[in-house]
């Protein structure tokens, strides 16, 4: 399963848990929804702080550039990289 599909599945499960909990007034489902939502917000904030810290040191730009260069070099040579790039191009179209 691709990463975008996995994230969408987790989002959908969390959304349905919240919906079920609010319609049925289920304390357990609402608590599960709240914890999952809180965890997602915490992870998003921690990623933003780490990206800001890396960008301040200019390490974010070099890390992204290095990954892009390696992908360009391995495109057509490494089958996994080629499939991933083609899949992303199809998502964009």
C-alpha positions in Angstrom: 0.0 0.0 0.0 1.4 3.4 -0.9 2.0 6.1 1.7 -0.8 8.4 0.4 -3.3 5.6 0.5 -2.3 4.6 4.0 -2.6 8.2 5.3 -5.9 8.6 3.6 -7.1 5.3 5.1 -6.1 6.4 8.6 -7.8 9.8 8.1 -11.0 8.1 6.9 -11.0 5.7 9.9 -10.5 8.6 12.3 -13.2 10.6 10.6 -15.7 7.7 10.8 -14.8 7.1 14.4 -15.6 10.7 15.3 -18.8 10.6 13.3 -19.9 7.3 14.9 -19.0 8.6 18.4 -21.0 11.8 17.9 -24.1 10.2 16.4 -24.2 7.4 19.0 -22.9 9.6 21.8 -20.3 6.9 22.5 -17.8 8.0 25.1 -15.2 5.5 24.0 -15.4 6.4 20.3 -15.2 10.1 21.1 -12.2 9.5 23.3 -10.5 7.5 20.7 -11.2 10.2 18.1 -9.9 12.9 20.4 -6.7 11.0 21.2 -6.0 10.2 17.5 -6.7 13.9 16.5 -4.5 15.1 19.3 -1.7 12.8 18.2 -2.0 13.9 14.6 -1.8 17.6 15.7 1.2 16.9 17.9 3.0 15.1 15.1 2.2 17.9 12.6 3.5 20.5 15.1 6.7 18.5 15.8 7.3 18.1 12.1 6.9 21.8 11.5 9.3 22.7 14.3 11.9 20.2 13.0 11.5 21.5 9.4 11.9 25.1 10.7 15.1 24.1 12.6 16.5 22.3 9.6 15.7 25.2 7.3 17.4 27.6 9.6 20.6 25.6 9.5 20.2 25.3 5.7 20.2 21.5 6.1 16.7 21.1 4.8 17.6 22.5 1.4 20.7 20.3 1.1 18.9 17.2 2.2 16.1 17.8 -0.4 18.6 18.6 -3.1 20.6 15.5 -2.3 17.5 13.3 -2.4 16.4 14.8 -5.7 19.9 14.4 -7.3 20.1 10.7 -6.2 16.6 10.1 -7.6 17.6 11.7 -10.9 20.7 9.6 -11.1 18.9 6.3 -10.2 16.0 7.0 -12.5 15.9 4.2 -15.2 18.6 2.3 -13.3 16.8 1.4 -10.1 13.4 -0.1 -10.9 11.9 1.0 -7.6 12.9 4.6 -8.1 11.5 4.6 -11.7 8.2 3.1 -10.6 7.8 5.6 -7.8 8.6 8.6 -10.1 6.1 7.3 -12.7 3.5 6.8 -10.1 3.9 10.4 -8.8 3.7 11.8 -12.3 0.4 9.9 -12.8 -0.9 11.4 -9.6 0.0 14.9 -10.8 -1.9 14.5 -14.1 
